[in-house]
Amino acid sequence: MSNDKTIDVEKIWLKRIRAFIGILGMILPWLALLGAVLVARTTRVPDNFWEDLSISATYYITPPLVGVLTAAAIILMCYKGYDWRDHAITALSGVFGAMIVIFPCKCAISGELVGFFQLPVNVSHIIHCVSAVLFFILLAINSMFLFTLGESNTKNKKIKNIIFRVCAVGMLCGLVFIPLPIEFPAKIFISETIALTFFAVSWLVKAEIFGLLSDK
């Protein structure tokens, strides 16, 4: 009986951790945008900053990116899934999430030397972009191939698997849209927000938040 209770407690905590990760992904773009707008009310920000707005660019004027993404990265690195594949994918995605913060991007208000290691901005930007791409690819792989595992064949499990696959494709579409030769204001921010929203939905569904699509 005690073993059953221990297993139940572990499952509850695992669901809470998944829900917390999903919530962090959902709120990150909006906290970053709100912070940037509030700072812009008292500090002059170049017009081209808003034209090329990205969540990463808000690093230079407001703290949500650092706080939220660092928290999510640490949790992902410490996340204990069902087997070594879960451990490897989530740990690596956490590492790349942390690298996004440690190595800032280049934007209209970045200096010549940036980040914790004070690297030339062009070098930091390359590391930042590669880390961001790998971060989302790993999250998409997790949603597409790992979240869909399991022997359960219930109706809810089938629905969840469809959602996981849609979210994986949505993350990749948000990522692929960035380099396309289609220009409009805040294109990168919108693309990142789309990818993060699909990421958040995937983890919230996996967490069965509010009992949503529970297998029981």
Secondary structure, DSSP 8 states (H G I E B T S, - for coil): -HHHHHHHHHHHHHHHHHHHHHHHHHHHHHHHHHHHHHHHTTS---HHHHHT--TGGGGGT-SHHHHHHHHHHHHHHH---SSHHHHHHHHHHHHHHHHHHHS----TT--SEETTTTEEHHHHHHHHHHHHHHHHHHHHHIIIIITT-SS---HHHHHHHHHHHHHHHHHHHHHHHTTSS---TTHHHHHHHHHHHHHHHHHHHHTTGGGTT---
